[in-house]
Amino acid sequence: MKILLLVEDGRTQVVLKPETPHEKAVCDTLETLPNTYRDEFYQCQGGYTRHNGPFSGPMDQVVSGYHDKDLVIVIDAIPHDPRGK
């Protein structure tokens, strides 16, 4: 499995790119967690990684092979509590 750490606009996301059927099954299980979604990331010239953007609806998921997409886990920072709690 390839893993991409994407830090952008104050948001941290971990992208899991499964390469085997077992890894795809693991991503299917992890997808049930909150703050996850499917997206498609790919390599382009110069070694950069690009993505196509999140899906807009259920039809896109069926037509474009939704479960073959990479799994994105969003990790937002927990706001600091000024009361120290």
Residue, then its C-alpha position, 0 to 999 in steps of 0.5 A: m500500500k502506498i501512503l501519501l500525507l497531504v497537508e494543505d490549507g491547515r488540514t492534514q489528510v492521509v491518503l491510502k493507495p491500496e495495491t492488492p485485494h487484501e489492502k482494498a479490503v482493509c480500506d473498505t473496512l476503514e471507510t466506515l470510520p468518520n472523516t473518510y472519503r474516496d478520491e483518486f490520486y495519480q502520479c504525473q510528470g515531474g514526480y508530483t501527485r494530483h487528484n481528481g476531486p471528491f465525488s458529487g453523488p451516488m451515480d459517480q460512485v457507480v460509474s467510475g469504480y468508486h471502491d477502486k479509488d484511494l481512501v482519504i482519512v482527514i485528520d483535523a487538529i483538535p482545537h486548543d482549549p484555553r481553560g487547559k482541559 
